[in-house]
Amino acid sequence: MSAFTIRDAEIDDIAAITRIYEHAVLNGTATYELVPPDETEMAARMLNLTRQDYPYIVACDGDGAVVAYAYAGPFRTRPAYRWSVEDSIYLAPEAKGRGIGTALLRRLLELCEAKGFRQMIAVIGGSDHQPSIRLHAKLGFTHIGIFQGSGFKFGRWIDTVLMQYPLNGGTATAPDETAYPGTLS
């Protein structure tokens, strides 16, 4: 396995993040977007999440180039969902199969737990997206459902797979209502 490092994303990473996401939009079902957003939009999305104290991280190769990124954001925007986050992980083609996705998701779980979140939800585009499903299962996510034919991309209907991971004891206890994570929109 090639060496890589994980660190917090910076605004200077936006060009690389935009390229990685563009490839995902144009070539895969990990996202249901059809038109890749530009760097300005991607920067706005990053700042929206980081200003609300959601984690946003990158993986860099041995030369320091960003080859993957991951973040957590609100699962849904209604206030009662504030304890749940949705994870997103995107890898450049050359980063696949090197353990980078696993390391990013593991770090994202740690960061979200430290921030007090109680559930992480994976919303996976495509029942046939086995690498993402296996990655989440390997780290302890459980399969909770499938929205059949919920997306239409590349001329075909695509299922959405839902997986869930409990953080900080999940539903075993009530959260501390005075110190909720993230910011309510």
N, C-alpha and C positions, 0 to 999 in steps of 0.2 A: 504494500500500500504506500502510495506516495505521501509525502509530508504535506500537511495543511494545518492552518490555524483558524480558530474561530474568534471573532471579535465583534463588538458592537458596530453596527453599520454607521457610516458617516455620509453626509450629503455629497461628498466627493466620490462616493461609490455609485451614484445614480446612473452614470453612463453604463457601467458594467451591469448593474441590476436591470436596467432597461433592455439591454441586449439579451440577457438571459430570459427575461419575461417575454420579449418579442418572439424568441424561438419557441417558448411554451405555447404562446397564443397561436402561432402559425402552424405548429407541428404536433400539438398534443391536446389532450382533453383535461389536463390538470386544471385548466381555467376555462370557463365558458365564454370568455371574451372572444370576439371575432376579429377585432381591429386592435393591434397593439397600441397602447398609449405612448405618448412621447415622454421625453425626459422631464419636462415641466410637470406633467400630470403625475408621473411616478414620484417625483420629489414631493409634490403636494400630498400624495397618499402616505409616503413615509413620514413626513412631518405631522400629519394628522394623527397617526398612531403614536409616534414617539412623544408628542406633546401631551398625550393622554397617559403616558407612562407604560405603554405596551412595549414589549421587547421586539427589537428588530436587529438581526444579526447577519453577518456574512462569514463565508469560509473563503480563505485565501490560499492559493497554492504556494509552493516554496519560494516563488519569485514575488509574492505579495499581490498577485492579481486576483481579483474577486472571481470565483468560479461557481459560487452558489450563495443563496440567501434564504433566510426564513424569518417569519414574524408571527406574532399572535395579535389578534384583533378581536373586537367584539363578535360574539357568536350571533347575537341579534341586538338591536339597539334599545329595546324596551328596558326600563330600569330593573325589573326583576331578573333579567338575564346577566346583570353586571358581574356575576361571579363565574360566568362561563366564557371561555375564549375559543376561537377557531384558529387552528394552526395553518400556515401556508409555507411550503418549501419548494424552491425551484433551483434546479441544477443546470449548469451548462452541459451540453452533451459530453464534453471531455471529462467532466467531473463524476459521471455516473459509474457505479460499480467500485468505488474507492472507499466506501464507508463514510462519505461526507454527509449524506442524507441522514444516516443514523446519528452521527455526531451532532448535527444541527438540531434534530428533533430532541435528542437527549438534553442538550443545552437549553432549548426552548422550554422543555418541561421543568427543568431546574429553575429557570428565571420566573416562570409563571407561578410555580409553587412559592417561591420567595416573595412574590408580590401579593400572595394571599388568594389567588384564584382557586376555585373548587372543582371545575370541570374543564377539560380540553376536548373539543369536538373536532374530528377530522371530517371534512366534507370533500370526498374524493370523486373526481370526475371520471366515471367509467367503471363498470363492474370488471372490465378487462384490464384495468390499470393495476395489474398485479404487483409491480414493484412498490407502489405506494401502499397498497393494502398489506403486503408482507412487512414493509417497514413499520407501519403502525402496530401490527399484531406483534411483531418482535419486541417492541417496547412496552407491551402490555395493554394496548387499546383493545376494546372488545367491539365486535360488530353489533350495531344497534338497529340497522335498517337499510333499506334501499328505496329510493324514489325512482321507480321504473320509468324510463323514457322521459326524464325531466329536462333534458337538454337536447338541442338539435344542432349538431356541428359536423362539418365534413360530409354533409348529405345523409346523415344517419342519426337516429335517436340514441341518446346516451343516458345510462343510469347514473344516479348519484348515490354513492355508498357513504353511509354514516358510521363512524367509529367513535368511541368515547373512552377517555382516561380520567379517573378520579384524581384530583390534586388535594392535598391537605385533608385527607380523610373523606373527600367527596361529600356525600349527604349524611355522614354519620353524626355530624354535629352542625348546629347553626353557625353561620359566619359571624364575625364581629361587625355588626352593622355600622359602627362608628368609623371603621377603617376600610371601607370597600376599595378594591383595586380599580385602576383605570379611572376615567372621568365619565360621568354621565353626559350624553350628547344632548 
